[in-house]
Amino acid sequence: MSQKLAPGLRQNLTQSLVMTPQLVQAIKLLQMSHLELSGHVEDELEKNPLLERESEGDSDDPAPQAETDDWHARELTETNTDLSGPPDSDYSNLYQDDNEKALTPSQETPYDQALEGPSMLGAAVGEDMAFDATLAGTTSLRARLEDQLFLMTTNQVMRALCQYLLSQLDGAGYLQLDSAAICEQFSIDEATLEAAIALIHACEPAGIGARNLQECLELQLNDQGELDAAMRLILDNLPLLAQQDVDGLQSLTGLSDRDISRKIACIRSLNPKPGEMFEALEPESLVPDVLVRPSSAEGSDSAWHIELNSDVLPRLLVNEIYYQTVSKHAKEDEKIFLNTSLQSASGLIKALDQRARSILKVATEIVRMQDAFFLYGIEYLKPMTLKQVADAIEMHESTVSRVTSNKYISTPRGIFELKFFFSSSIAGVNGEVHSGEAVRHRIRQLIDQEVAGSILSDDALVEKLKASGIDIARRTVAKYREALGIPSSVARRRQKRTVGG
């Protein structure tokens, strides 16, 4: 029996999820950090003529906050949030006196330095000035080295060569170079190159410009007057030192237990990455998205006052007066552009408001569930999952995950990422559960309390934890210990012996 193929019409009923542009934008904003959000808002302000910042006096209502268990019943409007930010700083008036002769290269570019960090030269500290602006400005490592080399030699060729070598320093302060290629490039002999490298080695911090770890340690030990023959032997056998083979080093050097221990301790006190210390000197501040403090309200059901940090939330308005004025005389294509801009501006403001609501809801539930942590410390941190929070505030788990990404909360115990409060649970001996973070903290405590004659193995840690009511497997203890960067009991025993020897 043959079948005929012929065109026909058929109806099918299917379900699909269609994400509107507004929904896509809301999801995108929800997972942004406050810095990413600030950049996004700046872009929108540039391209949308109907969008503008709300001035300080446009709204006197407080920022969204929550203090009681019925916080979710409160209404948030589009204009009741104080979303003001700190004023911009203007460094355009910072110029060096034309009659003042620069002594070092870094003094020749004061304007560039002003852009690197706030300067307090000739400026008064006002009430509205950010705290970061009162910190001393920092100079890059390269600028510091250039200043020192400028005073070390007047030879212009040597200065130029050193400038090039400084450009070859990596983040740790090491020189990564091909000596033969540089000699050919600059038409110099190896002795001239070594002389330039020696100038860099004479700079502070000691160890800068080394070509390997051994040379870096040698430079620092020489600077301290500790580079004797025995120390050179130890540095020539760094693999033995890395393996904690004290006996092998002792047989090579012929030193007593006391002397070998002192030299090893001296080497361990050195900085293997001298260039990184300057990166850590940059003044940085971690700005929280949510603020938590003890509640002072009488009759409150919650011990905590929770609010959004208005300094990191943009405050925007739609300029409807401008829209109405321009649209009256606009052409058809111009009206289309204005209508699109109006919808975009309104959608952005609604998405920002929804983002604020969501962050506040999630943060408040976290504080409620982790009340014991804020009162008594990390050992009382409860196991908590995204699903538990999502169910409590009737949100989707993925929404809670986006809210807690790159968001920080300031509490009386410090500033934490919201994701810090989510951890796996460890079963207790009596049926209770413990947070994985609290267990890691307990493991570190036990190891910190060790003495040289009683180093705890992973099995011993399991027994100690079980005695305190935490039932945990040995492999889990080993995993947590490694995650904390704590070496094995064998390595710790060698370290204790070396330090105490």
Secondary structure as the mmCIF struct_conf table of DSSP 4:
data_model
#
loop_
_struct_conf.conf_type_id
_struct_conf.id
_struct_conf.beg_label_comp_id
_struct_conf.beg_label_asym_id
_struct_conf.beg_label_seq_id
_struct_conf.end_label_comp_id
_struct_conf.end_label_asym_id
_struct_conf.end_label_seq_id
HELX_RH_AL_P HELX_RH_AL_P1 PRO A 21 LEU A 30
TURN_TY1_P TURN_TY1_P1 GLN A 31 GLN A 31
HELX_RH_AL_P HELX_RH_AL_P2 HIS A 34 LYS A 47
TURN_TY1_P TURN_TY1_P2 PRO A 49 LEU A 50
STRN STRN1 LEU A 51 ARG A 53
HELX_LH_PP_P HELX_LH_PP_P1 GLU A 54 SER A 55
HELX_RH_3T_P HELX_RH_3T_P1 GLU A 56 ASP A 58
HELX_LH_PP_P HELX_LH_PP_P2 ASP A 61 PRO A 64
STRN STRN2 GLN A 65 ALA A 66
BEND BEND1 THR A 68 THR A 68
TURN_TY1_P TURN_TY1_P3 ASP A 69 ASP A 70
HELX_RH_3T_P HELX_RH_3T_P2 TRP A 71 ALA A 73
BEND BEND2 ARG A 74 ARG A 74
TURN_TY1_P TURN_TY1_P4 GLU A 78 THR A 79
BEND BEND3 ASN A 80 ASN A 80
HELX_LH_PP_P HELX_LH_PP_P3 PRO A 86 SER A 89
TURN_TY1_P TURN_TY1_P5 SER A 92 ASN A 93
TURN_TY1_P TURN_TY1_P6 ASP A 98 ASN A 99
BEND BEND4 GLU A 100 GLU A 100
HELX_LH_PP_P HELX_LH_PP_P4 LYS A 101 ALA A 102
BEND BEND5 LEU A 103 THR A 104
HELX_RH_3T_P HELX_RH_3T_P3 PRO A 105 GLU A 108
HELX_RH_AL_P HELX_RH_AL_P3 PRO A 110 GLU A 116
BEND BEND6 GLY A 117 GLY A 117
TURN_TY1_P TURN_TY1_P7 LEU A 121 GLY A 122
TURN_TY1_P TURN_TY1_P8 GLU A 127 ASP A 128
BEND BEND7 MET A 129 MET A 129
HELX_RH_3T_P HELX_RH_3T_P4 PHE A 131 THR A 134
BEND BEND8 LEU A 135 LEU A 135
HELX_LH_PP_P HELX_LH_PP_P5 ALA A 136 GLY A 137
HELX_RH_AL_P HELX_RH_AL_P4 LEU A 141 MET A 152
HELX_RH_AL_P HELX_RH_AL_P5 GLN A 156 SER A 167
TURN_TY1_P TURN_TY1_P9 GLN A 168 GLN A 168
STRN STRN3 LEU A 169 LEU A 169
TURN_TY1_P TURN_TY1_P10 GLY A 171 ALA A 172
BEND BEND9 GLY A 173 GLY A 173
STRN STRN4 LEU A 175 LEU A 175
HELX_RH_AL_P HELX_RH_AL_P6 SER A 179 PHE A 186
TURN_TY1_P TURN_TY1_P11 SER A 187 SER A 187
HELX_RH_AL_P HELX_RH_AL_P7 GLU A 190 HIS A 201
TURN_TY1_P TURN_TY1_P12 ALA A 202 ALA A 202
BEND BEND10 CYS A 203 PRO A 205
TURN_TY1_P TURN_TY1_P13 ALA A 206 GLY A 209
BEND BEND11 ARG A 211 ASN A 212
HELX_RH_AL_P HELX_RH_AL_P8 LEU A 213 GLN A 224
TURN_TY1_P TURN_TY1_P14 GLY A 225 GLY A 225
HELX_RH_AL_P HELX_RH_AL_P9 ALA A 229 ASP A 236
TURN_TY1_P TURN_TY1_P15 ASN A 237 ASN A 237
HELX_RH_AL_P HELX_RH_AL_P10 LEU A 238 ALA A 242
TURN_TY1_P TURN_TY1_P16 GLN A 243 GLN A 244
HELX_RH_AL_P HELX_RH_AL_P11 VAL A 246 THR A 253
HELX_RH_AL_P HELX_RH_AL_P12 ASP A 257 ARG A 268
TURN_TY1_P TURN_TY1_P17 SER A 269 SER A 269
BEND BEND12 LEU A 270 LEU A 270
BEND BEND13 PRO A 272 PRO A 272
TURN_TY1_P TURN_TY1_P18 PRO A 274 GLY A 275
HELX_RH_AL_P HELX_RH_AL_P13 GLU A 276 GLU A 279
TURN_TY1_P TURN_TY1_P19 ALA A 280 LEU A 281
BEND BEND14 GLU A 282 GLU A 282
BEND BEND15 ASP A 289 ASP A 289
STRN STRN5 VAL A 290 PRO A 294
TURN_TY1_P TURN_TY1_P20 GLU A 298 GLY A 299
BEND BEND16 ASP A 301 ASP A 301
BEND BEND17 ALA A 303 ALA A 303
STRN STRN6 TRP A 304 LEU A 308
HELX_RH_3T_P HELX_RH_3T_P5 SER A 310 VAL A 312
BEND BEND18 LEU A 313 LEU A 313
STRN STRN7 LEU A 316 VAL A 318
HELX_RH_AL_P HELX_RH_AL_P14 GLU A 320 SER A 327
TURN_TY1_P TURN_TY1_P21 LYS A 328 HIS A 329
HELX_RH_AL_P HELX_RH_AL_P15 GLU A 332 MET A 369
TURN_TY1_P TURN_TY1_P22 GLN A 370 GLN A 370
HELX_RH_AL_P HELX_RH_AL_P16 ASP A 371 TYR A 376
HELX_RH_3T_P HELX_RH_3T_P6 ILE A 378 TYR A 380
HELX_LH_PP_P HELX_LH_PP_P6 LEU A 381 PRO A 383
STRN STRN8 MET A 384 MET A 384
HELX_RH_AL_P HELX_RH_AL_P17 LEU A 386 ILE A 393
TURN_TY1_P TURN_TY1_P23 GLU A 394 GLU A 394
HELX_RH_AL_P HELX_RH_AL_P18 GLU A 397 THR A 404
TURN_TY1_P TURN_TY1_P24 SER A 405 ASN A 406
STRN STRN9 TYR A 408 THR A 411
TURN_TY1_P TURN_TY1_P25 PRO A 412 ARG A 413
STRN STRN10 GLY A 414 GLU A 417
HELX_RH_3T_P HELX_RH_3T_P7 LEU A 418 PHE A 421
STRN STRN11 SER A 423 SER A 423
STRN STRN12 SER A 425 ALA A 427
STRN STRN13 GLY A 428 GLY A 428
TURN_TY1_P TURN_TY1_P26 VAL A 429 ASN A 430
BEND BEND19 GLY A 431 GLY A 431
STRN STRN14 VAL A 433 SER A 435
HELX_RH_AL_P HELX_RH_AL_P19 GLY A 436 ASP A 448
TURN_TY1_P TURN_TY1_P27 GLN A 449 GLN A 449
STRN STRN15 VAL A 451 VAL A 451
TURN_TY1_P TURN_TY1_P28 ALA A 452 GLY A 453
STRN STRN16 SER A 454 SER A 454
HELX_LH_PP_P HELX_LH_PP_P7 ILE A 455 SER A 457
HELX_RH_AL_P HELX_RH_AL_P20 ASP A 458 ALA A 467
TURN_TY1_P TURN_TY1_P29 SER A 468 GLY A 469
STRN STRN17 ILE A 470 ILE A 470
HELX_RH_AL_P HELX_RH_AL_P21 ARG A 474 ALA A 483
TURN_TY1_P TURN_TY1_P30 LEU A 484 GLY A 485
HELX_LH_PP_P HELX_LH_PP_P8 ILE A 486 SER A 488
HELX_RH_AL_P HELX_RH_AL_P22 SER A 489 GLY A 500
#
